[in-house]
Structure formats: structure tokens, C-alpha cells
Amino acid sequence: MPDHRPAEPDPANPAAATVSFVVPVLNEAGSIETFLASLRACCRETCEIVVVDGGSEDRTAQLAEAGSDVVITAPRGRAAQMNAGARKATGSILCFVHADSQLPDHADQIIGDALSRQQRQWGRFDVRLSGRHPLLRVVEASMNLRSRLTGIATGDQSLFVRRETFDAVGGFPPIALMEDIAMSRKLKSAGPPVCLRQRLTTSSRRWEIHGIVRTIVLMWKLRLLYFLGTDPADLAKRYYGRNG
């Protein structure tokens, strides 16, 4: 494996703090190499990439080795995988990235600058969905506006957080779904998020395969049930049973 381990950050420049990108994956052999190459290209040499495999049945873990600094395995589930990756990461800032997303150029510098300049503990990017359907523009605009109004970040928006704050709140709750919403609620105790207007692009595949309107209805229904106290394990069965 190439030696991509991050260099020591410059203590005189808080914005140069090392960012560790934590990537939970499962059966991504067809795209993991391209994804990691694009992630490496959008950040400085000081960044770190930690891939956390949830028990893939293909060659995801092996293919990830050349493009990352660390590849580990963890129990399946995004919360468990991201927490395991955070424990292994060495950066002073953690950024959690889905393997179907493309961060903007200079992503690590954007994150460090924003947290330093605004004196915040955590934040997220605006999101752009990859498809061309006009309704997807409505979906992404709604996601970004809702996040600004509520201070809640979704996993598609690549939540980032200072390591000490992540540790202080105890990491992601060990739940099967809605871990991003639950984590945002915890982080709000440390202050409001930085809502970056720089956009990352994430796959619109689930909307396009299952129908844009139907997927919107499903997601709102799942969120409502979660807020009403439904067990996240039951919500995961509904979600993955339809979107798996």
C-alpha cells in the first residue's frame, strides 16, 4: 500500500489541521477505486483516508488498499463502521463521506478554514444530486434549506466535526438508521453547524430507480416515524427492504 499517511499539521495555522475522511463501504468493488482517486485528488497530502468495510462479499476491501491510508473491517451498519473508522483515524477533524459522493476541490482546506473562521465545532456541505431530472433540483434545494433551518445534517451532506467534539458526544449512536439525524442532535449541544454553500455531488440513483416522488414520500414517512419514537431497526427494515 502506498504511504499516504498525513504529515503533521502546522500548529501556527489552525485551518491546516489534518482532516481524516472516514468512508463506510459495502460491496463497492465496481466504483471504489475511482471514488478514492477522486477523493485523494480533492484534498492536500496532509489529509487521511480511512475506509471501513462492513463485510463486503466482493473485493471492495482489497481494491481500496491502494487508494487509502487505512482499510479496516467493522460490523455492518454505517454507525458502527463510522465509529470504528473514527477510532482508527489520526486527524484532528473527522469528515464522514459516502462512497457515492464527490467532494468539491480543496475539501479539507474548505473544512478547516470554515471551522476556524467561524469558530464552530462541526458542519456539513450543501448537496447536489447527480441526475438531471428537474425534480431532483427541488429535492436538493429542499435538503439544503431544511438543514439550514433545523441544524440537522444528513449523511449525504458529509458531516464533519472536530475530533474532541466527536469524542465528547460519544460518536454516532449505535442505531440501524437515522444515525445522521441522531448525531446532529447530539452535536447541536456543542453549537450550530457550519452550513457550507460549497456543494458535493452525490448519486441520485435511489431516487431514479424507485421513483423521485415515491422516494421523497418514503423518506419523509421514515423521518416522521423516527421522530414519533419508532425503533430505528424497524425503520431500517422498511428502508433497506425497498432500497437494498
C-alpha positions in Angstrom: 0.0 0.0 0.0 1.4 3.5 -0.9 2.4 5.6 2.1 -0.2 8.3 2.2 -0.1 8.9 5.9 -0.7 12.6 6.7 2.1 15.0 7.6 2.0 16.8 10.9 -0.3 19.9 10.7 1.1 23.4 11.2 0.2 24.4 14.8 0.5 28.1 13.7 -2.3 27.6 11.2 -5.5 26.1 12.7 -7.0 25.9 9.2 -4.2 23.5 8.2 -5.4 20.9 10.8 -5.3 17.3 9.5 -8.7 16.1 8.1 -9.4 12.4 8.2 -12.0 11.2 5.7 -13.9 8.2 7.0 -15.6 6.2 4.3 -18.1 3.4 5.3 -18.4 0.9 2.4 -20.2 -2.3 1.5 -19.9 -4.1 -1.9 -18.4 -1.2 -3.7 -15.9 -3.1 -5.8 -17.2 -1.6 -9.1 -16.5 2.0 -8.1 -14.3 2.2 -5.0 -11.0 2.8 -6.9 -12.5 5.7 -8.9 -14.1 7.1 -5.8 -10.8 7.0 -3.8 -8.8 8.5 -6.6 -11.3 11.5 -6.8 -11.2 11.9 -3.0 -7.4 11.9 -3.0 -7.4 14.5 -5.8 -9.6 17.0 -4.0 -7.5 17.3 -0.8 -3.9 18.1 0.2 -1.3 15.5 1.1 -1.9 16.1 4.7 -5.4 14.5 4.6 -6.0 10.9 5.6 -8.4 8.4 4.1 -9.8 5.6 6.3 -12.0 3.0 4.5 -14.2 0.9 6.8 -15.6 -2.2 5.1 -18.8 -3.7 6.6 -18.2 -7.3 5.4 -18.4 -6.9 1.6 -18.9 -10.0 -0.4 -16.8 -8.7 -3.3 -13.2 -7.3 -3.4 -14.0 -3.9 -2.0 -11.5 -4.0 0.8 -8.7 -5.3 -1.3 -9.3 -2.8 -4.1 -9.4 0.1 -1.5 -5.9 -0.6 -0.2 -4.0 1.3 -2.9 -6.1 4.4 -2.7 -6.4 4.8 1.0 -4.2 5.1 4.1 -6.1 2.6 6.2 -8.6 -0.1 5.5 -10.3 -1.9 8.3 -13.4 -4.1 8.8 -16.2 -3.5 11.2 -19.7 -4.8 12.0 -22.1 -3.9 9.1 -24.0 -0.7 9.6 -23.0 2.9 8.9 -23.0 4.0 12.6 -20.7 1.1 13.6 -18.5 1.5 10.6 -18.1 5.2 11.1 -17.3 4.9 14.8 -14.7 2.3 14.0 -13.1 4.5 11.4 -13.1 7.4 13.8 -11.2 5.4 16.4 -8.6 4.5 13.8 -8.3 7.9 12.2 -5.5 10.3 13.3 -6.8 13.6 12.1 -7.9 16.5 14.3 -11.0 16.8 12.1 -13.2 13.9 11.0 -15.3 14.0 7.8 -17.7 11.2 7.0 -18.1 10.6 3.3 -20.4 8.2 1.4 -18.7 6.2 -1.4 -21.1 7.5 -4.0 -20.2 11.2 -3.3 -17.8 13.6 -4.9 -16.5 16.3 -2.6 -15.5 19.8 -4.0 -11.9 20.6 -4.8 -9.8 21.5 -1.7 -12.4 20.0 0.5 -10.1 19.5 3.5 -9.0 23.2 3.3 -12.6 24.4 3.0 -13.5 22.4 6.1 -10.5 23.6 8.2 -11.0 27.2 7.1 -14.7 27.2 7.9 -14.4 25.7 11.3 -11.5 28.0 12.2 -13.0 31.2 10.8 -16.5 30.7 12.3 -15.2 29.1 15.5 -17.6 26.2 15.1 -17.3 22.5 16.1 -19.0 20.8 13.2 -20.7 21.2 9.9 -21.7 19.9 6.5 -21.7 20.7 2.8 -24.6 21.6 0.6 -25.5 18.7 -1.7 -26.2 18.4 -5.4 -27.8 15.2 -6.8 -26.1 13.8 -9.8 -29.2 13.3 -12.0 -30.7 15.8 -14.5 -34.4 15.5 -13.7 -35.9 18.9 -12.7 -37.5 17.4 -9.6 -34.0 16.5 -8.3 -33.2 20.2 -8.2 -36.2 20.7 -6.0 -35.1 17.7 -3.8 -31.6 19.0 -3.3 -32.7 22.6 -2.6 -35.2 21.3 0.0 -32.5 19.2 1.6 -30.1 22.2 1.9 -32.8 24.6 3.1 -34.2 22.2 5.6 -30.7 21.6 7.0 -30.1 25.3 7.5 -33.4 25.8 9.2 -33.1 22.8 11.6 -29.3 22.4 12.1 -29.7 18.8 11.1 -27.2 17.2 8.6 -27.8 14.1 6.6 -25.2 11.6 5.7 -25.4 12.7 2.0 -24.0 16.1 3.1 -20.8 14.7 4.5 -20.9 15.7 8.2 -17.5 16.9 9.6 -16.6 17.5 13.2 -13.6 18.3 15.4 -12.3 15.1 16.9 -12.5 16.3 20.5 -16.2 17.2 20.0 -16.9 13.8 18.3 -15.4 12.1 21.3 -17.2 14.3 23.8 -20.6 13.4 22.4 -19.7 9.7 22.2 -19.7 9.3 18.5 -22.6 8.1 16.3 -25.5 6.4 18.3 -25.4 2.6 17.6 -28.7 2.5 15.7 -29.6 0.9 12.4 -31.0 4.0 10.6 -31.2 7.8 11.2 -27.8 7.8 12.8 -27.0 11.1 11.0 -30.1 12.8 12.5 -29.4 11.5 15.9 -25.7 12.6 15.7 -26.8 16.1 14.6 -29.0 16.4 17.6 -26.1 15.5 19.8 -23.7 17.8 18.1 -26.1 20.7 18.4 -25.3 20.7 22.1 -21.8 22.0 21.0 -23.3 24.8 18.9 -24.9 25.2 15.5 -23.3 23.6 12.4 -21.3 25.4 9.7 -23.6 25.0 6.6 -21.2 25.3 3.7 -22.6 26.5 0.4 -19.9 24.7 -1.5 -21.6 21.6 -3.0 -20.7 18.0 -3.0 -22.3 15.8 -5.6 -24.0 12.6 -4.5 -25.6 9.8 -6.5 -29.3 10.2 -7.3 -29.6 6.5 -8.1 -32.0 5.6 -5.3 -34.5 8.4 -6.4 -34.2 7.4 -10.1 -34.6 3.6 -9.5 -37.5 3.8 -7.1 -39.2 7.0 -8.3 -38.4 10.5 -7.2 -41.8 11.3 -5.6 -42.2 7.8 -4.1 -38.7 8.1 -2.5 -39.4 11.6 -1.2 -42.6 10.3 0.5 -40.8 7.3 1.9 -38.0 9.4 3.4 -40.5 11.9 5.0 -42.5 9.0 6.3 -39.4 7.3 7.9 -38.3 10.6 9.5 -41.8 11.2 10.9 -41.9 7.7 12.4 -38.4 8.2 13.8 -39.5 11.5 15.5 -42.5 9.7 16.9 -40.3 7.1 18.5 -40.3 4.1 16.1 -37.4 1.8 16.6 -34.7 2.6 14.1 -34.2 -1.2 13.5 -37.8 -1.3 12.2 -37.2 1.7 10.0 -34.1 0.1 8.6 -36.2 -2.9 7.5 -38.6 -0.6 5.7 -35.9 1.4 4.1 -33.5 -1.4 3.0 -36.3 -3.7 2.1 -37.2 -1.2 -0.6 -33.9 0.3 -1.4 -31.5 -2.5 -0.8 
